[in-house]
Amino acid sequence: TVVNAYVGPYTSIGPGATLRGCEVEHSVVLAGATVRDVAGRIDESLIGREAAVTGGDGRPRAVRVVVGDHCRVGGL
């Protein structure tokens, strides 16, 4: 599911993944992962299966992350 999100080139989104209110480019988002309300662009990253990446109150910026399966990351 992609809602109010930017999916850039060279990005792969797995089945059951949810992107809401974010920007993802040159990245892989695996099955069942959630990326929600991240202020900056997620670039050159890998988001594992069933992982959750959520935004915080920080200034917009680009981030590069590698998040393993079933992990939770907040405040980006």
C-alpha positions in Angstrom: 0.0 0.0 0.0 1.4 3.4 -1.0 -0.5 6.5 0.4 0.8 10.1 0.1 4.3 8.8 -0.5 7.1 9.2 -3.1 8.7 6.0 -4.5 11.7 6.9 -6.5 13.7 5.1 -9.1 15.6 1.8 -8.3 13.2 1.0 -5.4 11.7 -2.3 -4.8 8.6 -2.7 -2.5 7.7 -6.2 -1.3 4.2 -7.6 -1.0 2.2 -6.4 2.0 4.5 -3.4 2.6 3.0 -0.1 3.6 4.5 3.4 2.7 2.6 6.3 4.1 3.7 10.0 4.2 7.3 9.3 3.3 9.9 9.3 0.5 11.9 6.3 -0.5 14.5 6.1 -3.2 17.2 3.7 -4.3 16.1 1.3 -1.6 14.5 -2.1 -0.9 11.5 -2.5 1.4 10.8 -6.1 2.1 7.5 -7.9 2.6 5.2 -6.6 5.4 7.4 -3.7 6.3 5.9 -0.3 7.3 7.5 3.1 6.6 5.3 5.9 8.0 5.6 9.7 8.5 9.3 10.1 8.0 10.2 13.7 7.4 13.2 13.2 5.2 13.9 10.9 2.3 15.0 7.4 2.9 17.8 6.7 0.4 20.0 3.7 -0.4 18.5 1.7 2.4 17.2 -1.8 3.2 14.1 -2.3 5.3 13.7 -5.9 6.5 10.6 -8.0 6.6 7.9 -6.9 9.0 10.1 -4.0 10.1 8.6 -0.6 11.1 10.2 2.8 10.5 8.3 5.8 11.8 9.0 9.5 11.8 9.8 11.9 14.6 9.8 15.6 15.2 13.2 16.3 13.7 14.1 18.5 10.7 13.7 17.1 7.2 16.8 15.3 5.9 17.9 12.2 4.1 18.7 9.1 6.0 20.4 5.8 5.1 19.4 2.8 7.1 19.7 -1.0 7.2 16.9 -2.4 9.3 16.7 -6.1 9.9 13.6 -8.3 9.9 11.0 -7.6 12.6 12.8 -4.5 13.9 11.3 -1.2 15.0 13.0 2.2 14.4 11.4 5.5 15.4 12.2 9.2 15.5 13.6 9.6 12.0 
